[in-house]
Amino acid sequence: MIATTAGWEIIKWWVVKDNDEYKKWLESSIPIRFLFIWMVCTWTATNAALRKNIAVSDSRFQQQTDASVLLKEAELFKLRQQLQPHFLYNSLNSINALIMISPSKAQEMIGKLSDFLRSSVQRESETVLSVNEEIQYIQSYLAIESVRFGDRLVVTFEKNFDENAVLPPFLVQPILENAIKFGLYGKTGAVAISISIVSDNNMLVITVSNPYAADQQPPKGTGFGLEGIRRRLYLMYARTDLLTTTSIDGQFNTTLKIPQRHVQGNTDR
């Protein structure tokens, strides 16, 4: 109303002056001009309100997204931290047993364990590693286990993967530890464990196979190993089909699949 009245007074003073017919036309068009100005003001106010609501919604969504990301990273960190103590406890128990019967082997195992843990600390900040780096890490782990089990542990590798293939750290070692635990329990002879690492289209497929006898298995522990890996894979890739286990003809197979979305011509981290 103020805008319509002000517009009428300005036009009347500036343009109309003594033109009575134009004055009449202006007076008769006041409702139309009022409606037009009302629509413009309404549109402006609505647009401003919508923009403000969108900004508030974006801010809240960003806060929720940030909180979700932080929660996800915290859970991933917790899962990664829980994997190492399990292996460390076993190694310390083995060292404790070796001290009495073979001090030299206990000393050797302490040295290898120290190198392995140092390597683990260096990998903490990495989100993905090349497959070759992961194989070096696995071989460091196997060097420790070879002190514990000697010639009883025979591990073979099948390698047929893309040189640019990557995978998150701390996924394969718990699977291999599980295979050694269940493969050697209750057996006195040599036990062969195979590790297959192959590239299949946009997927890195890692399969760990170990002998399995349902009637000769160690007591169940916390079951954290494979379940922890499955949870990590879900948090990273939002998929539940990346870790599978099968038991065929006395062989227990654990298959890990890693989508290669990080590979774009070279290794991106």
C-alpha positions, 0 to 999 in steps of 0.5 A: 500500500505504501509503495502504491501510494508513493508511486501515485504521488510521485507520478502525479507530481512529476508527470501528470501535473494538469492532465486531468484525463491521465489523472483519472486513468491513474486513479482507475489503475490503482488496483492493478498497480497495487496487485502488481506491486503486491505480487512482486513483494510476495515473490521477493519475500517468498524467494528470500524465505526459501533461500534462508530455509535452503541455507539452514537445511544445507547447514544441518545436512552438512553437520549431519554428514560431517558427524556421520563421517567422523563416526564412520572414521572413529569406528574404522579406527576402532576396528583397526586397533582391535585387530593388532592386540589379538595377534600381539597376544598370541605372539607374546604367548609364543615368545613366553613359551620359547624363552624356556625351550629355545631362547635363541628362537625367542630372541629372533621372534622378538626382533621380527615382532618389533619390525612387524609392529614398526611397519604397522605403525607406519601404515596407520595413516594410510587408507589404501596400499598397493598390493606389493606393499601388502604382500611385503607386510604379509611376508613380515607376518609370516616370518614371525609365524615361521618361528612359531611353527617352523617347517610345519607352515607352508604358504604359497602365493598365486599372483596375477594382479594389476600393478596399480591394484590397491587395498585397505591395510590390515585386511589380509593379515587377520584372514591369514592368521585365522587360516593358520589358527584353524589349519594347524590346530590338531595337526602334527605334520606340515600344513599348506596354506595358499594365498591367491591374489588376482585382478578380475575386471574392476575387482581385486580378489584375494582367496586364502585356503587352509585345511579344515576338519570340523571335528578338529578345531580350536575352541571358538574365540570372540569371532572378531576377526572375520566379523571385524573385516566384514564390518570394515568393508561395509563401512568403506564400500557399503556392501555386504558381499565382499567377504565370503567363506566356503568349506569344500572337500576339507578346504576352508576358503576365505574370499575377499573382494576389493573394488578398484575404484581408486585405480585411475591409471596409477595408484591414488591414495 
